[in-house]
């Protein structure tokens, strides 16, 4: 059962009840939001873990071209091992 949801009225302090279609749409949209939030948090965790793993293998002042399935990338590392990469079309 979907619990009643109320929404503030636009121009007064009273609330109005959403009809069944609105409640269903809000519920579906909210579930989609929660799913996207979980996926985003998981992707952010994987991104941070992969950055940490990459930094373990970097040396200061490194500049190298890396071939990946997606293409070629120029990887540049500064003296403090912060890195930047950009896609390149040709070597």
N, C-alpha and C positions, 0 to 999 in steps of 0.2 A: 504494500500500500504506500502510496506517495503521500507524505505529510503535507498539510496545507502550508502554502508559502504566501506571505503577504509582501507587498511592495509599497513603499511610501507613495502617497498620492502626490501629484506634481505641485499643487498649489495650496495644500492645506496639511494639517497635522494628522488627519485620519489616514487609515490604511485601507487598501482595497484587496480583495481576494483575487488571486489569479485563477483563471478558468483552467479546466483540465488540460487543454492543449498547451497553454502557457507553462503549466507546471511540468508537463512531460518534456517540453522543449528545454526548460531551464535544467531539469534533471539530466537530460542527455548531454547538454552543453557542459554541465558541471563535471559529469563523468569523463567527458572528453578532455576537459581541462586537467583533471587529476591524472589521467593517463599520460598526457603530454608532460605534465610536471615530473612524474616519475621517470619518464624517458629522458627528459632534459637533465635531471639530476644524475642519472646513470651515465649519460654521455659526458657530462662535466667531470664526473669521477674518472672515467676512462681517459679523458683528455689530460687531466692533471697527472694521472699515473703514467701515461705515456711520455709526458714532458719530463717527469722525474727520471724515468728510465733512460730517455735520450740524453739527459744531462750527465748521467753516469758515464757515458761513453764519449763525451765531448772533451776536447782540449782547447785551451785558450787560443785565440787568434787563428782558428781553423776556417778554411774556405774550401768547400768541396762541392762537386756536382754529384747528385744522387739520382739514380734511375729507379723509379717505382712503377707499379702497374699503371698509375695515372699519368705518368710522363716523367720529365726531368725537372729537378729542383736544385737551385743554388742554395746551399746551407752556409751561412756565415756565423761565426762565433766570435764574440768580442773578448777582451782580456778577462772579464769577470764571468765568462762562460754563459752569458745570456746569448740566445741564438735568435736568428731570423731566417726565414726561408721564403723563397719566391719561385713560382713556376717559371721555367724558361722553355722556349720553343725548340732551340737547337743548341748543340754543344759547341 
